[in-house]
Amino acid sequence: MPFQSFLKILAHPVFTGLNFHMPMIIDLSHPLVMLKGENGSGKSTLLHSLHYAMKGEQEEGYIYRTDGVTVDPEKVYLFDAEQHNPRNQLHLFEDQPEMKEFLQIASHGQVMLTMFKDSFPNLPDGTMLLLDEPEMALSQSNQRRILKMLMELVDKKGFRIVTATHSSVLLEAKETYVIDLDQHINRNIIPEDMGVEGQSTLH
């Protein structure tokens, strides 16, 4: 059964400040969504907003509605490549000396590849994985590697993935669905009944 989901943000303190029209409608129908935009356009804010909404949580000033959500709240996982970098949390690996040693000697890029190779595939089938700039510190060739890994998570484990990114490798891949927050337009054709609600007035 295809995944059908729309997030409708009715009010949000940050997006209102950025002069987005409300309601802001985010199409999550595609299993591999990329959030594109300049620094400060709201990519990370939207990613965290999705996390709250899919978990069924609420934040002050944030009013949303979800249509067709089929994600188990217990299977929603947010990974911020900067905030959640395991290299900055070595205390969590006191009982895993080999992993701790690896984290101490590995580069940031090597750690990120390990997350994609070993950690993310261990999440439950049907996970909704929210990634904030996972390409950080990765070469273009390794960005192509993680694109392949993302596609495998979708195809083999039924993941739904939303990624905030600046990577042209991820944004230009034919397998991804791009939401451009600079103009809040989708690269794919928006259904006519969706109208133009949510279009940004930033230029």
Disulfide bonds with the S-S distance in Angstrom:
none
